[in-house]
């Protein structure tokens, strides 16, 4: 981890939204979250962004990075989660 990268502050679970990405990218994403201080047992992989509680951390996998956000509102299947930062692969 480079200087200036902080540990991810969270309570409960961290939701990893795979959005159909391949297994190797999911594995890399989990490794990156663990490097940021997330316990592997606290990572919940989602195929669809449903069941994510308000106030939790959600990381969305993109081809070259993870987008980490904090869920502010969940309403009728929509999630409003402002981005906190990206983690590059």
MIZAPA-615805 format. One line per field, with one value per atom (N, C-alpha, C): x, y, z; residue number from 0; atom name; residue in three letters. Coordinates in nm, 4 decimals, always signed. Last residue first. Layout:
% MIZAPA-615805
x <- [X ...]
y <- [Y ...]
z <- [Z ...]
setor <- [NUM ...]
torro <- [CA ...]
lose <- [ALA ...]
***
This chain:
% MIZAPA-615805
x <- [-0.6117 -0.5574 -0.4151 -0.6988 -0.6484 -0.5986 -0.9792 -0.8609 -0.8183 -1.1316 -1.1068 -0.9827 -1.3705 -1.2412 -1.2360 -1.6447 -1.5442 -1.4083 -1.9456 -1.8131 -1.7209 -2.2678 -2.1608 -2.0245 -2.5257 -2.4028 -2.2914 -2.8397 -2.7656 -2.6436 -2.9997 -2.9044 -2.8383 -3.3245 -3.2176 -3.1300 -3.5312 -3.4324 -3.3197 -3.6715 -3.7342 -3.6328 -3.3849 -3.5277 -3.5742 -3.1392 -3.1866 -3.3373 -2.8733 -3.0169 -3.0410 -2.5944 -2.6709 -2.8192 -2.3185 -2.4603 -2.5357 -2.0123 -2.0919 -2.2381 -1.7808 -1.8830 -1.9503 -1.5205 -1.5681 -1.6626 -1.4480 -1.5088 -1.5726 -1.1520 -1.2700 -1.3205 -1.0258 -1.0276 -1.1551 -1.0509 -0.9169 -0.9115 -1.3249 -1.2121 -1.0740 -1.4835 -1.4708 -1.3462 -1.6883 -1.5735 -1.5883 -1.7754 -1.8168 -1.6919 -1.8371 -1.7319 -1.7807 -1.9993 -2.0166 -1.9046 -2.0671 -1.9699 -1.9961 -2.3778 -2.2717 -2.1792 -2.5872 -2.4742 -2.3587 -2.8448 -2.7992 -2.6870 -2.7602 -2.8204 -2.7621 -2.8416 -2.7325 -2.7928 -3.0216 -2.9990 -2.8831 -2.8601 -2.9815 -2.9453 -2.6983 -2.6879 -2.8191 -2.6089 -2.6992 -2.6926 -2.4101 -2.4257 -2.5177 -2.1842 -2.3191 -2.3151 -2.0034 -2.0046 -2.1484 -1.9021 -2.0178 -2.0192 -1.6560 -1.6835 -1.7974 -1.5808 -1.6795 -1.7180 -1.3777 -1.5081 -1.6185 -1.1596 -1.2141 -1.3535 -1.1722 -1.1606 -1.2267 -1.0032 -1.1323 -1.1051 -0.7666 -0.8085 -0.9426 -0.6730 -0.7260 -0.7850 -0.6212 -0.5070 -0.5492 -0.8868 -0.8143 -0.6916 -0.9346 -1.0110 -0.9413 -0.7553 -0.7385 -0.8144 -0.8665 -0.7301 -0.7091 -1.1122 -1.1113 -0.9750 -1.0103 -1.0863 -1.0897 -0.9035 -0.8139 -0.8818 -1.1464 -1.0404 -0.9433 -1.2745 -1.3376 -1.2325 -1.1002 -1.1139 -1.1814 -1.1428 -1.0092 -1.0129 -1.4186 -1.3749 -1.2371 -1.5325 -1.4804 -1.4254 -1.8371 -1.6928 -1.6446 -2.1015 -2.0726 -1.9251 -2.0932 -2.1516 -2.1098 -2.0083 -1.9231 -1.9687 -1.9844 -2.0749 -1.9920 -1.9388 -1.8594 -1.9503 -1.9849 -2.0524 -1.9716 -1.8857 -1.8504 -1.9035 -2.0625 -2.0136 -1.9726 -1.9819 -2.0646 -1.9969 -1.8318 -1.8899 -1.9777 -1.5228 -1.6549 -1.7027 -1.2642 -1.3435 -1.4833 -0.9743 -1.1159 -1.1912 -0.6668 -0.7508 -0.8962 -0.5239 -0.5736 -0.6504 -0.2408 -0.3623 -0.4040 -0.0039 -0.1219 -0.2503 +0.2092 +0.1940 +0.0717 +0.0602 +0.1417 +0.1141 +0.0856 +0.0000 +0.0897]
y <- [-0.1060 -0.2432 -0.2384 +0.1614 +0.1140 -0.0299 +0.2631 +0.1818 +0.1249 +0.5817 +0.4650 +0.3933 +0.7178 +0.7128 +0.5907 +0.7682 +0.8160 +0.8251 +0.8497 +0.7879 +0.8525 +0.8160 +0.9021 +0.8335 +0.6352 +0.6116 +0.6983 +0.5320 +0.6572 +0.6421 +0.2756 +0.3068 +0.4393 +0.1437 +0.2344 +0.2669 -0.0078 -0.0740 +0.0139 +0.1889 +0.1192 +0.0599 +0.3261 +0.3499 +0.2789 +0.4064 +0.2950 +0.3146 +0.6367 +0.6071 +0.4862 +0.6138 +0.7157 +0.6828 +0.4133 +0.4137 +0.5137 +0.5187 +0.4968 +0.5146 +0.3528 +0.4520 +0.4173 +0.2936 +0.2745 +0.3886 +0.1237 +0.2494 +0.2262 -0.0243 -0.0391 +0.1003 -0.0669 -0.0108 -0.0507 -0.1681 -0.1303 -0.0726 -0.2521 -0.3279 -0.2933 -0.2270 -0.1833 -0.2512 -0.3087 -0.3500 -0.2963 -0.1083 -0.1581 -0.1891 -0.1360 -0.1203 -0.1846 +0.0195 -0.0643 -0.0323 +0.0400 +0.0651 -0.0338 +0.1627 +0.0644 +0.1081 +0.3389 +0.3601 +0.2646 +0.1063 +0.2448 +0.2565 -0.2259 -0.1328 +0.0085 -0.3953 -0.3190 -0.2166 -0.5367 -0.5806 -0.5096 -0.5291 -0.5319 -0.5809 -0.5127 -0.4258 -0.4172 -0.8427 -0.7304 -0.6439 -0.9960 -0.9943 -0.8807 -0.9321 -0.9193 -0.9245 -1.0540 -1.0330 -1.0350 -0.9171 -0.9848 -0.9518 -0.9329 -0.8971 -0.9834 -1.0196 -0.9111 -0.8713 -1.2010 -1.2523 -1.1477 -1.0350 -1.1126 -1.1669 -0.7098 -0.8526 -0.9303 -0.4365 -0.5064 -0.6541 -0.2978 -0.3236 -0.3920 -0.2758 -0.1532 -0.1763 -0.5364 -0.4458 -0.3158 -0.6159 -0.6678 -0.5802 -0.4867 -0.4473 -0.4942 -0.6277 -0.4829 -0.4332 -0.8854 -0.8616 -0.7130 -0.8376 -0.8792 -0.8522 -0.7811 -0.6796 -0.7116 -1.0259 -0.9099 -0.8015 -1.1732 -1.2118 -1.0960 -1.0413 -1.0426 -1.0758 -1.1046 -0.9648 -0.9517 -1.3800 -1.3313 -1.1845 -1.3991 -1.4417 -1.3875 -1.1075 -1.2437 -1.2703 -0.9145 -0.9249 -1.0681 -0.8540 -0.9499 -0.9645 -0.6764 -0.6334 -0.7226 -0.7042 -0.7550 -0.7110 -0.5246 -0.5432 -0.5802 -0.5922 -0.5882 -0.6243 -0.4437 -0.5065 -0.4827 -0.5181 -0.4355 -0.5110 -0.5206 -0.5832 -0.4771 -0.3584 -0.4637 -0.5259 -0.0511 -0.1359 -0.2382 +0.1058 +0.0470 -0.0246 +0.2633 +0.2637 +0.2104 +0.1471 +0.1727 +0.1606 +0.3119 +0.1944 +0.2363 +0.5250 +0.4941 +0.3634 +0.6130 +0.5319 +0.4894 +0.7400 +0.8228 +0.7437 +0.5208 +0.6194 +0.7051 +0.2200 +0.3398 +0.4320 -0.1177 +0.0000 +0.1234]
z <- [-0.9697 -0.9732 -1.0220 -0.7444 -0.8735 -0.8619 -0.5913 -0.5651 -0.6992 -0.5365 -0.6208 -0.5714 -0.2962 -0.3651 -0.4532 -0.2541 -0.1593 -0.2261 -0.4222 -0.4269 -0.3242 -0.2796 -0.3291 -0.3182 -0.3566 -0.2824 -0.3395 -0.3725 -0.3839 -0.2946 -0.5423 -0.4360 -0.4687 -0.5938 -0.6345 -0.5152 -0.4922 -0.5757 -0.6263 -0.3360 -0.4480 -0.5455 -0.2061 -0.2250 -0.3505 +0.0105 -0.0705 -0.0825 +0.0649 +0.0577 -0.0300 +0.1008 +0.1734 +0.1782 +0.1134 +0.0770 +0.1656 -0.0021 +0.1189 +0.0819 -0.2269 -0.1952 -0.0625 -0.4498 -0.3129 -0.2774 -0.7290 -0.6882 -0.5517 -0.8374 -0.7527 -0.7196 -1.1782 -1.0430 -0.9688 -1.4309 -1.3861 -1.2457 -1.4731 -1.5287 -1.4721 -1.1491 -1.2872 -1.3421 -0.8802 -0.9607 -1.1028 -0.6089 -0.7402 -0.8223 -0.2713 -0.3718 -0.5010 -0.0070 -0.1244 -0.2227 +0.3359 +0.2296 +0.1166 +0.4805 +0.4589 +0.3456 +0.4961 +0.5852 +0.5641 +0.4206 +0.4266 +0.5286 +0.2996 +0.3955 +0.3878 +0.0147 +0.0739 +0.1697 -0.1367 +0.0010 +0.0688 -0.4557 -0.3732 -0.2341 -0.7091 -0.5915 -0.5127 -0.7997 -0.8195 -0.6944 -0.7009 -0.8461 -0.8879 -0.4352 -0.4905 -0.6426 -0.1645 -0.3096 -0.3594 +0.1275 +0.0694 -0.0796 +0.3693 +0.2301 +0.1761 +0.6166 +0.6124 +0.4704 +0.5880 +0.6288 +0.6263 +0.5429 +0.4307 +0.4626 +0.6770 +0.7054 +0.5909 +0.5429 +0.5509 +0.5779 +0.4985 +0.6357 +0.6521 +0.2454 +0.3055 +0.4441 +0.1805 +0.1971 +0.2639 +0.1424 +0.2587 +0.2862 -0.1028 +0.0161 +0.1431 -0.2661 -0.2483 -0.1258 -0.2534 -0.2039 -0.1755 -0.3839 -0.2438 -0.1809 -0.6394 -0.5664 -0.4176 -0.7125 -0.6983 -0.6156 -0.7245 -0.6305 -0.6062 -0.9349 -0.8026 -0.6969 -1.1387 -1.1006 -0.9635 -1.1558 -1.1206 -1.0785 -1.2309 -1.0970 -1.0590 -1.4204 -1.4049 -1.2637 -1.3495 -1.3774 -1.3543 -1.2930 -1.3991 -1.4338 -1.0735 -1.2014 -1.3186 -0.8099 -0.9176 -1.0562 -0.5291 -0.6420 -0.7643 -0.2105 -0.3323 -0.4481 +0.0986 -0.0144 -0.1414 +0.4151 +0.2991 +0.1784 +0.7331 +0.6102 +0.5079 +1.0263 +0.9655 +0.8459 +0.9396 +1.0431 +0.9735 +0.8351 +0.8099 +0.9359 +0.6750 +0.7973 +0.7652 +0.5312 +0.5066 +0.6385 +0.5856 +0.6038 +0.5833 +0.3312 +0.4643 +0.4655 +0.1641 +0.1533 +0.2934 +0.2227 +0.2032 +0.1865 +0.0460 +0.1502 +0.1206 -0.0845 -0.0923 +0.0254 +0.0000 +0.0000 +0.0000]
setor <- [88 88 88 87 87 87 86 86 86 85 85 85 84 84 84 83 83 83 82 82 82 81 81 81 80 80 80 79 79 79 78 78 78 77 77 77 76 76 76 75 75 75 74 74 74 73 73 73 72 72 72 71 71 71 70 70 70 69 69 69 68 68 68 67 67 67 66 66 66 65 65 65 64 64 64 63 63 63 62 62 62 61 61 61 60 60 60 59 59 59 58 58 58 57 57 57 56 56 56 55 55 55 54 54 54 53 53 53 52 52 52 51 51 51 50 50 50 49 49 49 48 48 48 47 47 47 46 46 46 45 45 45 44 44 44 43 43 43 42 42 42 41 41 41 40 40 40 39 39 39 38 38 38 37 37 37 36 36 36 35 35 35 34 34 34 33 33 33 32 32 32 31 31 31 30 30 30 29 29 29 28 28 28 27 27 27 26 26 26 25 25 25 24 24 24 23 23 23 22 22 22 21 21 21 20 20 20 19 19 19 18 18 18 17 17 17 16 16 16 15 15 15 14 14 14 13 13 13 12 12 12 11 11 11 10 10 10 9 9 9 8 8 8 7 7 7 6 6 6 5 5 5 4 4 4 3 3 3 2 2 2 1 1 1 0 0 0]
torro <- [N CA C N CA C N CA C N CA C N CA C N CA C N CA C N CA C N CA C N CA C N CA C N CA C N CA C N CA C N CA C N CA C N CA C N CA C N CA C N CA C N CA C N CA C N CA C N CA C N CA C N CA C N CA C N CA C N CA C N CA C N CA C N CA C N CA C N CA C N CA C N CA C N CA C N CA C N CA C N CA C N CA C N CA C N CA C N CA C N CA C N CA C N CA C N CA C N CA C N CA C N CA C N CA C N CA C N CA C N CA C N CA C N CA C N CA C N CA C N CA C N CA C N CA C N CA C N CA C N CA C N CA C N CA C N CA C N CA C N CA C N CA C N CA C N CA C N CA C N CA C N CA C N CA C N CA C N CA C N CA C N CA C N CA C N CA C N CA C N CA C N CA C N CA C N CA C N CA C]
lose <- [UNK UNK UNK UNK UNK UNK UNK UNK UNK UNK UNK UNK UNK UNK UNK UNK UNK UNK UNK UNK UNK UNK UNK UNK UNK UNK UNK UNK UNK UNK UNK UNK UNK UNK UNK UNK UNK UNK UNK UNK UNK UNK UNK UNK UNK UNK UNK UNK UNK UNK UNK UNK UNK UNK UNK UNK UNK UNK UNK UNK UNK UNK UNK UNK UNK UNK UNK UNK UNK UNK UNK UNK UNK UNK UNK UNK UNK UNK UNK UNK UNK UNK UNK UNK UNK UNK UNK UNK UNK UNK UNK UNK UNK UNK UNK UNK UNK UNK UNK UNK UNK UNK UNK UNK UNK UNK UNK UNK UNK UNK UNK UNK UNK UNK UNK UNK UNK UNK UNK UNK UNK UNK UNK UNK UNK UNK UNK UNK UNK UNK UNK UNK UNK UNK UNK UNK UNK UNK UNK UNK UNK UNK UNK UNK UNK UNK UNK UNK UNK UNK UNK UNK UNK UNK UNK UNK UNK UNK UNK UNK UNK UNK UNK UNK UNK UNK UNK UNK UNK UNK UNK UNK UNK UNK UNK UNK UNK UNK UNK UNK UNK UNK UNK UNK UNK UNK UNK UNK UNK UNK UNK UNK UNK UNK UNK UNK UNK UNK UNK UNK UNK UNK UNK UNK UNK UNK UNK UNK UNK UNK UNK UNK UNK UNK UNK UNK UNK UNK UNK UNK UNK UNK UNK UNK UNK UNK UNK UNK UNK UNK UNK UNK UNK UNK UNK UNK UNK UNK UNK UNK UNK UNK UNK UNK UNK UNK UNK UNK UNK UNK UNK UNK UNK UNK UNK UNK UNK UNK UNK UNK UNK UNK UNK UNK UNK UNK UNK]
***
